[in-house]
Amino acid sequence: MHPLCDNAAPHPAGYRDVEVGQLAAFLPSELTLVDVREAAELDGILGHVAGIRHVPLATVPDVVDAWPRDTDVVMICRSGARSARAATSLVALGFTRVMNLRGGMLAWNTARLPVVRPIPHTLPTLGTVRDGLLDGLHRAVAPPPHEGPTVPPLTTPSREALTAVLDALQAARPTDVRDTAAFEHLLRTYRDLLAVARAEGER
C-alpha cells in the first residue's frame, strides 16, 4: 500500500486525483505508472515520465485483467482526460487503489519535472510560441474577424497571458474559422508547446 494513494484527493468516480508535485515527490517508487496515450505521443514534445508502462487506452481492460486488484496504479495521459476514463474503467473492474494524474503531461511539463524524450526536440521560447500561435490564427481565421475573441497584443509574452488566449479561443471559437479540425489541432499543438516553452534565456 503506497502512501501516495492514501493522501490523494478522492474523486466521485471512485479513483483518486494526484497532483504532479505529489507524484514527483515519490519517484522513483514501486508505483505502477500507466500511460494510456498512443505510442507516437510518448515520443512527442511532451515526452513521458520515466518508468511508465505503455498501455493505450483501448487496451487497458485486457492488459490489466491479470493484475492484483490492490495494485497502486497511477494513470497518465496528455491532459488527464483519457487517464480519468481509464481510471474509471479500472474502478469498475474492481481495482481499489487507482489514481489519476491531474493535468497529465501538460501539467507535468509546465511544472518543469523530469521528462523522457526519446526523440530530441528543440524546446521553444515563449516568444516563439506567441509568434507561431498568432501566425496560425491569422491563417485559420478568415479575415477580417468580425466576431469571436480577439487576440490581445502580446509584446512581452508570459505563460499566463498565452494560456488565457488559448483558454478564450477554446471556450469561444471564432465564427469565421476556415477549418474547424485544423483550428482545434492548432490549439492543441500550441498548448503542448506552451507547456514545454522556456522564457527567454531560460535553459
Secondary structure by P-SEA (a helix, b strand, c coil): ccccccccccccccbbbbcaaaaaaacccccbbbbcccccccccccccccbbbbbccccccccccccccccbbbbbcccaaaaaaaaaaaaaacccbbbbbcccaaaaaaaccccccccccccccaaaaaaaaaaaaaaaccccccccccccccccccaaaaaaaaaaaaaccccccccaaaaaaaaaaaaaaaaaccccccc
